[in-house]
Amino acid sequence: MDCSGDSEIGDFLLLVTGKINPYWLFSCDSNSIKIGGSLSCENIAFELSASELAKIRFLEDDPGEVSCNISFDGQRRKIYLVGRRISEGVWCGLTSRCSGFKLTKIMSDSLSGELKKNIYKFPIRKV
């Protein structure tokens, strides 16, 4: 795992969400990802570029990694979204400041299990 990532963004995410690797969530009705300390991802949101959103939409059932740049402290900073498609129009996973972070099968299964229980409902708009 390459962890030469920006330590300030890691500190920021920990401070705001309470997690070293907070959850992220994206639904196709938005141009933003939500990041948070729980699967509801209610802590913060970041707007992404069209190409970054396209990379997320390309994720399927197997976990993958997407690098994104978010605005923080007046600068664009790189983060890595590690996750997968959970259902039609919904993707989620964990955020890392390091490339190469891997979701274990248990992590991946728990993400989809919680969402499939309809604990969190997301409006879905076909794109």
N, C-alpha and C positions, 0 to 999 in steps of 0.2 A: 504494500500500500504506500503510495506516494503522499506523504503528509507534509509537504512543503507549502501547503495552503496558508492562507492569511489567518494568523492566529486571532487578529482583532475580530473578524467575522465570527469565528468560533466562540470567542468571549461574549460577543453581542447576542448570538443565538442562545447561549446558555443563560445569560442574564434575563432575556425576554421570555424564554419558554421554560427554563428550568431543566433543560435537557442538553446533553452534549451533542446528540444526534436527534434533533426534533423531527416529528412527523411532517410530511408535506402532503398536500392534497391539491388536485387539479381536476376541474370538471370542464367539459367542452363549452360551457356557456359563459366562460370568462377568459380574459387575457392575462390573468394573474394566477400565481400559485399562493396557497395559504400555507403557513407554517405555524406549528404550535406544539405544545407539550402534551396534547392528547389528540386522538383521531379527529376531534371536531375542528382542529387547526384554527382556533379563533384568536391566536395571539397577534399575528402580523400577516400582511399580504404584500407581494411584490409583483409588479407588472413585468412580463417577459416579452422578448422580441418574438416576432412571427416565426423565425427560424428555430428558436428555442422551444416554442410551443409545438412546432411540428415534430421536433425530436421526441418530446414527451408523448405525443399522440402516436408515434411510431412504436412505443413500448407495447409489448403484448403480454401474454400470460407469464412468461419467464422474466425474472427480475433483470433489469439493465441499469446502466448509469448514463445520466445526461448531465453535462456541464452547463451551467447557466451563470449569467452575471446579474447581480442584484445591486441596486443603489443603496449604499450605506455610508453615512458620514460624508456625503457629497461626492463619493467615488463609486465606480463600478467595481464590484468584488466578485470573485469566482466562488461558486459553491457547486456541490455535486448532489444531484437528486438520484437516489438509488431506490428503484421501485418498479412497479408494474401496473398494467391495466387490471382493475378490480372488477369492473363491469362496463357495459357499454357507456362510453362517455365519461368514465371516472377512473383516474389514476391516483395512486398514493404510494408512499414509501417513507424512507428516512433521509434526512439531509446530512451531508458531511462537508467539512471543509477540505477533506482529503480525497484524492482520487483512489479508487481501488477498494472502497468500503463495500463489503458484501452483506447481503441479506441472507440470513440462514433460512432454512425451510420453515422452521418454527416461526420466525419473524414474519415471513411472507404469508404463511397460513393464518396467523393471528390477524394480520391486516385485513385479509379478505373475509375472514370469519366474522369479525366485528361489523364490517360494512354489510355483509350479506344478512346479518340478523336485523337489518333495517334500523339499527340504532341511530345511524346518521343518514338522513335523507337529503339528496342533492337534486336540485332542479336540473334536468337534462334537456338541452336544446340540440337538435340534430344540426350538424354543420355541413 
